[in-house]
Amino acid sequence: MSDYIRQHAVAIDYKLDESWTILSEIEQSIKKKIEAVGTPLKDWDIKINRGILTGLNEAFIISKEKRDELIKADPKSAEIIRPILRGRDIKKNSYEFANIYVITAYKGINKIIKKEYPAIYLHLKKYEKKLRQRGQVEGKPGKPGSNQHHWTELDNNVSLEKLDDFSKPKLIYPNMTKYLPFYFDEEQYLTNQKAFIVTGESIGTLTAFCNSKLFKFVYLDNFPELQGGTRELSKVFFEKLFVKKASISDELEYLKLIKEIQKCKLLNKETTFLERKLNEKIFDFYKLTYDEILAINQVID
């Protein structure tokens, strides 16, 4: 080994069951510090689920105008029409609502939809031929099995239990993204299949960490890079991340700051001070040194 290589060599603590990325000495130091106090997300009391798959967006994804029309025809229609965010609508601590809605025709609704939601039934009836051609629909030739659904129902057997998860406080993030944006949602938005939702314990802490400079500095390269610099944030990669669990008081502090930032963003107000404050809290939470914080700030905007 040459003197140059000896001088610039960096020891790598490489585990066979992990993806391999070359980190600098300080990157390794910070990553080890996080993993020493953190718990893999797969061991948290959380659920990570993909959003709604309709099988035919033109039937189930509707505009505000169509929503209003269906509710005017039958006010009860409002019970199963909900706003939806797409993966592309998710921003860091924010979102852009495209004024689109989804008809939440859950598994089993076919037994009541014609009687209980007649306006929606008549709307879906216009697409019956296409809806019956979907791969998992009952009666489709060559597709036997107990997991099939009625032509009036969403694809992928969406249960009422899964719909209930969307009503809980949750973290939303896109499945593919250049920017790694995460959003804390309490407004009961549904998401499409281009996004994941996380429900369960310490969602405020998780949101704060995932939107922090520390997260990007340590974990950006854990997510496979696709064409054009896009990263794949699939469940299999996400649940391997180590995150330190917070006390109830810390969780409440994180939530307070996150909600303040999100409120400011919705009002187009400046959030630089609040985001810096949140990053500083994360640095302190993981007990980073001055040199470690300096290294992160030099790399991550």
Buried (B, 14 or more C-beta within 10 A) or exposed (E): EEEEEEEEEEEEEEEEEEEEEEBEEBBBBBBEBBBEEBEEBEEBEBEBBBBBBBBBEEBBBBEEEBBBBBBEBBEBBEEBBBBBBBBBBBBBBBBEEBEBBBBBBBBBBBEEBBEBBBBBBEBBEEBEEEBBEBEBBBEBEEEEEEEBBBBBBBBBBBEEEBBEBBBBBBBBBBBBBEEBBBBBBEEEBBBBBBBBBBBBEBBBBBBBBBBBBBBBBBBBBBBEEEEEEBBBBBBEBBBBBBBBBBEEEBBEBBBEBBBBBBEBBEEEEEBEEBBEBBBBBBBEBBEBEEEBBEBBEEEBE
